[in-house]
Amino acid sequence: MDIRDRAGLYREAESRLAAAPNLKRLILLHTVASAAVLLAVTALNYVLQDRIGDTGGLGGMGMRSALSTASTVLQLAVNLAMPFWVIGYSAVVLRTLRGEPCEDRTLLSGFRQFGPVLRLTLLQNMLLILLAMLCIYPAALIFMMTPWAKPMMQAMVPFSQTAAPTEEQTQALTQALEGAYLPIMGVYTVLVLLVALPLLFRLRFSALALMDAPQSGALAAMRKSIRLTKGNCGAVLRVDLHFWWYFLLELAVTVLAYGDVLLTLFGVTVPVDRTVLFFGIYAVYLAAQIGLYCWQKNRVELTYGCCYRALESASGQSMPVQPRKVPWNDYYG
């Protein structure tokens, strides 16, 4: 299989999808479980925040601290567990491409490979944080060379000429700094995207590489993804462009989650209690996400799995297509 033969990749994905009818049940289970957890956590956080608001005064300080800690720990636990649950779907994709049967417990493969998945998640996040920090200084320099910095520079002149600036000068500087916030954040965001997006693109097959060979470790999976995409970014990007409509629908569904905020921004008033409106919009968002994923996610992810196989084949490291008669735990345990 050739990564540049996009029609062949799509046909291979369709054939694998047709040969594995239980994938519909697995993606439904995976998506509904994710949505149920998110809805439950959102509801619990809402209840905790409501209780925090009811514990006023010094007497309720201890209770407020405990409830705030519980809310933070709950959200942190979900954020930590979600990558393990998400990467379990990569194991489903790999087993499907091998022609092996998938069971419900295959979705738990990320938890079974807790150490490698944790290290992969930490390494990728630390790398992105490092890049974001390194972009602060050049973003400030670029901002200073733009016309947006002129009001702030003019407001700072009196501070270099006198040791005791007036209150009017201080207020002028404060206003200039507030006016510079959005431009400098815009420059910083663009710079971070220019640096981070190419890296994320090169690391996009890390999850598949890790679940393909978890014993090799997270760093090896990242290196493998970078090696496989070297010289093939254009071919993978063309596959992305083929699914532009899917990513556009994903974006539209994500925007639904902020429907209450958007209604407020556009001045739209709905004659419904704010709590009911928030959870109603959030439930619509989750339902739309479940519908989209159950409709197309298997097809899209299998196509990218075929891209991974094609890149492996081109590099001489192709994984086996035919199933081998070994226990399930030999792969994921």
Secondary structure, 3 states (H helix, E strand, C coil): CCCCCHHHHHHHHHHHHHCCCCHHHHHHHHHHHHHHHHHHHHHHHHHHHHHHHHCCCHHHHHHHHHHHHHHHHHHHHHHHHHHHHHHHHHHHHHHHHHCCCCCHHHHHHHHHCHHHHHHHHHHHHHHHHHHHHHCHHHHHHHHHCCHHHHHHHHHHHHHHHCCCCCHHHHHHHHHHHHHHHHHHHHHHHHHHHHHHHHHHHHCCCHHHHHHHCHHHCHHHHHHHHHHHHCCCHHHHHHHHHHCHHHHHHHHHHHHHCCHHHHHHHCCCCCCCCHHHHHHHHHHHHHHHHHHHHHHHHHHHHHHHHHHHHHHHHHCCCCCCCCCCCCCCHHHHC
